[in-house]
């Protein structure tokens, strides 16, 4: 079941496709809305809705570079927004792999039954809802300040208290106080536990860890 309400951005030049999707999906869910956006538009973040469907029939043959750039721009502006490619023809496995590698979530054929598209939309809407809830609630759960998050990252990097104090222009006693508050908020008793919990809740960027 799709999380309510859902608005789909259809990136296409085909008005008839818009009407067809609206009519088909409304049979499954009255709260689904589909809005048309042209390839030629200089779309902004506010143009991108809950889920984006790209009609790739024209671009896949005439301008693959433009299609690639559209996908990258969509992901740059709305990294968490699910993205579906909608095609008449099956994608070659290598092409599909490239699409998935740049952030495409699913590829659906126009000849597939509408219930398949609806199932994909349902799964992606649930997934997106969970991502947004996690993003919006993790700080409300633990209430870490920006400075505490920076110090937690420094702990993950392996810095000692005196090094953190020097790097952040703080006294050692201030650093100790910050770390004590971090431990209290995360409900942990050691630096290792704090790092593990920080990674789990995405306070720590594991790719940015610089082990000392």
MARMI-903247 format. One record per residue (C-alpha): x, y, z. Coordinates in pm, 1 decimal, m for minus. Layout:
N
X; Y; Z .
...
***
This chain:
212
0.0; 0.0; 0.0 .
137.2; 339.3; m100.1 .
196.7; 583.6; 184.4 .
m45.7; 876.0; 153.1 .
m36.1; 1106.4; m28.0 .
198.6; 1050.6; m323.2 .
264.3; 1288.6; m608.9 .
457.8; 1151.6; m904.6 .
664.8; 1366.1; m1138.6 .
647.8; 1226.8; m1493.3 .
938.3; 1350.3; m1703.2 .
807.4; 1317.5; m2058.4 .
692.6; 1501.5; m2368.5 .
385.6; 1277.6; m2400.9 .
65.1; 1427.1; m2259.2 .
m117.9; 1107.3; m2352.8 .
116.7; 905.5; m2131.8 .
34.3; 1136.1; m1840.8 .
m338.5; 1080.0; m1884.0 .
m291.4; 704.9; m1918.2 .
m87.7; 681.1; m1595.5 .
m333.2; 898.4; m1405.1 .
m630.8; 687.8; m1509.8 .
m455.9; 354.0; m1451.9 .
m307.8; 435.8; m1112.1 .
m623.7; 604.6; m982.8 .
m795.5; 265.7; m1006.2 .
m552.5; 140.2; m743.2 .
m527.2; 450.7; m528.2 .
m734.8; 769.5; m534.4 .
m463.3; 971.8; m359.0 .
m199.9; 932.0; m632.1 .
m140.7; 1242.4; m842.2 .
81.1; 1263.4; m1151.7 .
226.3; 1591.4; m1280.9 .
397.2; 1633.4; m1617.9 .
738.7; 1794.9; m1649.7 .
908.9; 1847.1; m1986.0 .
1261.4; 1727.9; m2062.6 .
1327.9; 2080.2; m2181.7 .
1241.6; 2236.0; m1845.9 .
1514.1; 2369.2; m1623.7 .
1364.6; 2188.7; m1327.5 .
1428.8; 2297.8; m972.4 .
1417.4; 2104.2; m647.3 .
1059.0; 2213.4; m581.0 .
952.6; 2060.5; m915.5 .
1052.5; 1713.2; m799.7 .
778.5; 1532.6; m608.7 .
773.5; 1215.6; m400.4 .
869.7; 982.9; m685.7 .
999.6; 1060.3; m1036.1 .
924.1; 852.1; m1346.0 .
1132.5; 923.9; m1657.4 .
985.8; 825.5; m1993.3 .
1312.1; 721.0; m2159.6 .
1190.3; 603.6; m2502.6 .
1296.3; 918.8; m2684.1 .
1618.4; 982.5; m2490.5 .
1749.0; 625.7; m2490.6 .
1787.8; 635.5; m2867.9 .
1847.3; 1002.1; m2945.1 .
2044.9; 1141.4; m2654.3 .
2181.6; 904.1; m2391.6 .
2410.4; 1176.5; m2256.9 .
2110.4; 1399.7; m2185.9 .
1934.8; 1111.9; m2009.0 .
2244.2; 1049.1; m1797.8 .
2269.3; 1419.3; m1710.2 .
1898.9; 1435.9; m1619.4 .
1940.9; 1143.4; m1378.5 .
2249.3; 1300.4; m1217.7 .
2075.3; 1637.0; m1180.4 .
1768.0; 1476.0; m1024.1 .
1985.5; 1290.1; m775.7 .
2190.8; 1600.7; m702.6 .
1884.0; 1805.6; m617.4 .
1684.8; 1531.0; m442.4 .
1922.2; 1247.4; m346.5 .
1657.5; 1053.4; m153.2 .
1376.5; 1084.6; m408.0 .
1306.1; 747.0; m576.2 .
1359.2; 733.5; m951.6 .
1195.8; 496.5; m1203.1 .
1281.2; 459.0; m1571.6 .
975.3; 384.5; m1786.7 .
1050.3; 221.2; m2121.6 .
888.0; 43.3; m2415.0 .
1198.1; m168.8; m2471.6 .
1394.2; m380.7; m2222.5 .
1728.7; m231.0; m2118.6 .
2047.7; m419.9; m2195.5 .
2187.9; m559.4; m1866.9 .
2499.3; m341.9; m1894.6 .
2288.3; m29.8; m1951.3 .
2062.9; m122.2; m1660.7 .
2367.4; m168.6; m1436.1 .
2492.6; 179.3; m1529.9 .
2152.8; 331.0; m1454.0 .
2140.0; 163.0; m1113.7 .
2493.6; 278.6; m1036.1 .
2393.2; 646.0; m1071.0 .
2085.8; 622.0; m850.8 .
1799.0; 472.6; m1053.9 .
1581.0; 258.4; m826.5 .
1379.2; 59.7; m1080.5 .
1315.6; 6.8; m1452.1 .
957.3; m73.0; m1555.4 .
835.8; m164.6; m1904.9 .
527.7; 9.4; m2043.1 .
388.8; m326.3; m2157.1 .
398.1; m459.8; m1800.1 .
65.5; m477.6; m1614.7 .
m11.3; m159.3; m1423.7 .
m15.4; m355.0; m1098.7 .
359.5; m411.5; m1141.4 .
420.2; m36.0; m1164.1 .
191.9; 14.8; m866.2 .
385.1; m247.2; m666.1 .
714.9; m74.0; m746.8 .
567.7; 263.7; m649.4 .
440.5; 115.9; m322.1 .
778.8; m30.6; m227.8 .
964.8; 289.3; m316.8 .
721.0; 512.3; m129.6 .
761.8; 300.1; 184.8 .
1140.5; 298.7; 144.9 .
1150.6; 674.9; 94.1 .
923.3; 733.6; 391.8 .
1155.0; 530.8; 615.3 .
1463.2; 720.5; 491.1 .
1300.1; 1058.2; 555.0 .
1173.9; 951.4; 897.2 .
1521.5; 835.3; 995.6 .
1675.8; 1158.8; 868.2 .
1422.3; 1376.2; 1048.7 .
1412.9; 1185.4; 1377.2 .
1767.8; 1074.6; 1451.4 .
1861.4; 1411.2; 1600.9 .
1529.7; 1444.0; 1781.7 .
1603.9; 1107.3; 1948.0 .
1958.2; 1188.7; 2062.2 .
1963.0; 1569.6; 2031.2 .
2332.3; 1591.7; 1940.7 .
2453.6; 1940.7; 1860.9 .
2664.5; 2014.6; 1552.4 .
2975.9; 2050.1; 1767.3 .
2907.0; 1718.8; 1942.5 .
2872.2; 1548.5; 1603.8 .
3207.3; 1696.3; 1492.7 .
3371.6; 1571.0; 1812.6 .
3214.1; 1227.9; 1762.5 .
3366.8; 1217.6; 1414.1 .
3705.8; 1311.8; 1563.6 .
3670.7; 1026.4; 1811.5 .
3602.3; 791.2; 1520.3 .
3915.4; 928.6; 1351.6 .
4113.6; 814.2; 1657.0 .
4204.2; 1155.1; 1797.1 .
4278.3; 1184.0; 2168.4 .
4113.8; 1452.9; 2379.6 .
4417.9; 1680.8; 2368.7 .
4427.0; 1654.6; 1986.2 .
4055.3; 1734.9; 1958.0 .
4106.8; 2033.3; 2188.1 .
4390.9; 2161.6; 1971.1 .
4206.2; 2108.0; 1640.8 .
3883.8; 2270.0; 1762.5 .
4047.9; 2543.8; 1971.6 .
3890.5; 2419.1; 2293.3 .
4026.1; 2343.4; 2636.9 .
4077.3; 1979.1; 2727.8 .
3818.3; 2012.3; 3004.7 .
3564.4; 2144.3; 2751.2 .
3630.0; 1847.1; 2524.0 .
3584.3; 1611.8; 2819.3 .
3251.7; 1779.0; 2899.7 .
3133.5; 1746.1; 2538.0 .
3229.5; 1378.2; 2530.0 .
3049.6; 1315.6; 2859.3 .
2733.2; 1469.8; 2711.0 .
2773.5; 1261.2; 2393.1 .
2800.3; 944.2; 2604.1 .
2493.1; 1044.3; 2804.1 .
2282.6; 1125.3; 2496.9 .
2384.6; 810.7; 2308.9 .
2352.6; 602.1; 2629.0 .
2700.3; 451.5; 2596.9 .
2996.8; 404.7; 2831.1 .
3298.4; 405.8; 2601.5 .
3444.4; 572.5; 2294.4 .
3409.7; 248.4; 2097.8 .
3040.2; 218.4; 2184.5 .
2989.0; 583.4; 2088.2 .
3155.0; 527.3; 1749.8 .
2953.4; 212.1; 1678.4 .
2626.8; 387.5; 1763.3 .
2735.6; 698.2; 1572.4 .
2795.5; 490.7; 1259.9 .
2466.8; 304.1; 1298.3 .
2265.7; 626.3; 1323.7 .
2467.4; 801.1; 1051.5 .
2618.0; 1069.5; 1272.9 .
2958.2; 945.6; 1159.1 .
3050.0; 945.3; 791.3 .
3240.9; 618.7; 770.9 .
3382.6; 709.4; 428.8 .
3534.3; 1023.0; 578.4 .
3699.6; 849.6; 873.1 .
4070.0; 934.7; 881.8 .
4231.7; 687.0; 1116.9 .
4512.5; 835.7; 1324.9 .
***
